[in-house]
Amino acid sequence: MYYDVIIIGAGPAGISAALTCQRNGLKVIVITRKATNRDVKESVCYSLHPGVEVLFSRLGIISVLNKSTISRYSKIVVNGKSNTLGNRNEKWSGFHVCRSKFYNELQRCLELHSIPLYKKSLKRSDIIITEDSVSICLSKSSHLNATYCLDCSGKSRILSHQSSFHSMYYSVPLYCWSGTQRNRSINDRFDSRGRLSIDGSFITWQAQHSRGIDTYLRITKCKDLLKHDINQGKYFGIELDSVYNVTWRLLRPTVGKNYMFAGDAAALIDPGAGQGVMNAMITGSVAAKHLYLCMQQHSQAELYKFEYDRWLMNYFESKVEILQREYLNLGFNVTMPVYA
Ligand SMILES: Cc1cc2nc3c(=O)[nH]c(=O)nc-3n(C[C@H](O)[C@H](O)[C@H](O)COP(=O)(O)OP(=O)(O)OC[C@H]3O[C@@H](n4cnc5c(N)ncnc54)[C@H](O)[C@@H]3O)c2cc1C
């Protein structure tokens, strides 16, 4: 079976890329692995930036938000003051979504738009990149072939082992974990504000997503501090193996011979800013548009890939600059020391 584009990963980046490819008339398929225990953990809640609403509407999949939203948050409060963590003019009405429902609904969109989804956990050796095509081995007797491949596999970055890619780091090492906290009385008034607090060791995002239950996300420079959280018993739903390395990083470059990277696979910034899903969807969609241009004008493909890589780098670095400043204002320095 021959496709224009094979997308690896059915997270926000992969889904937004697949829908954009299809809208542009490309023949596309998505390959993703089966849900893990973490994926189906009901209690995990994600806080999404209000900007995602426009993206979902444009892609014609607003039902994903309608079906997975538990509640909305009205603003972010930092040290008692309102903050937008970025653009001062933004009106804040973000979404708290149930993570497992959100991912399920995203994947259901593929079915609704008749985009094939194949479930397999790919190994690096399953992917063969040649001069002018990509071949993916599904089983001993079955292969998929395509002109291009888009790696939206999140932190796995499965295609980054194909050539001499490297990560550029933009922050000191940062680690995060998330879960729930039941420290409110069920009779308390619903507080729709999200709170970001910073002490010397932690950035903590905390927000009430349903009556009596808060969701939280903790970011720290020292991952051993998770043990402190577990011992304290104040935060629930965490295990020692659920620490994620969220050091800000950008893949260099974000394009290869006949493949590209989008979402966390291309660029990752800590999720304390609540923009992970939004960034993944934007980069997935922009990557797909560039793949379309590459398909339309083969002779100009190198130029379009270069254009995408530059765009992504500028987009990422502008986010880094804003967030670095915000965190510094709050007393949490994430910048890497410069040695003379
Ligand atoms: C603890 C934690 C909490 C977070 N909270 C928030 C939040 O509240 N709000 C927010 O906006 N962001 C949050 N984020 C960030 C957000 O999860 C990511 O930025 C976003 O999911 C990136 O989307 P993606 O599509 O690039 O990758 P992912 O969502 O990671 O999707 C990658 C996909 O690729 C598939 N895949 C991976 N490897 C393979 C393989 N070998 N073969 C086949 N398929 C593969 C996976 O199964 C998955 O479907 C959080 C992150 C963490 C770690």
The ligand as an ORCA input file, in Angstrom:
! r2SCAN-3c Opt
* xyz 0 1
  C       3.305     14.669     33.538
  C       2.925     15.536     32.369
  C       1.826     16.378     32.463
  C       1.500     17.211     31.387
  N       0.428     18.060     31.516
  C       0.082     18.860     30.481
  C      -1.028     19.732     30.585
  O      -1.702     19.778     31.619
  N      -1.337     20.514     29.510
  C      -0.606     20.487     28.328
  O      -0.942     21.205     27.374
  N       0.451     19.655     28.210
  C       0.811     18.858     29.247
  N       1.894     18.013     29.121
  C       2.659     18.038     27.859
  C       1.904     17.258     26.756
  O       1.612     15.958     27.226
  C       2.772     17.139     25.510
  O       3.369     18.371     25.188
  C       1.918     16.693     24.316
  O       1.238     15.498     24.628
  C       2.809     16.474     23.097
  O       2.048     15.908     22.066
  P       2.723     14.977     20.960
  O       1.628     14.611     20.030
  O       3.936     15.644     20.433
  O       3.271     13.701     21.752
  P       2.489     12.630     22.649
  O       1.244     13.186     23.203
  O       3.520     12.090     23.589
  O       2.082     11.499     21.608
  C       3.037     10.628     21.068
  C       2.314      9.454     20.442
  O       3.286      8.618     19.795
  C       3.072      7.279     20.154
  N       4.342      6.575     20.081
  C       5.470      6.839     20.787
  N       6.444      5.974     20.463
  C       5.916      5.147     19.527
  C       6.410      4.027     18.813
  N       7.657      3.565     19.015
  N       5.611      3.382     17.941
  C       4.338      3.819     17.737
  N       3.806      4.880     18.385
  C       4.589      5.539     19.267
  C       2.504      7.342     21.571
  O       1.805      6.182     21.890
  C       1.598      8.584     21.459
  O       0.335      8.251     20.966
  C       2.251     17.173     30.186
  C       3.361     16.319     30.079
  C       3.683     15.509     31.156
  C       4.881     14.601     31.017
*
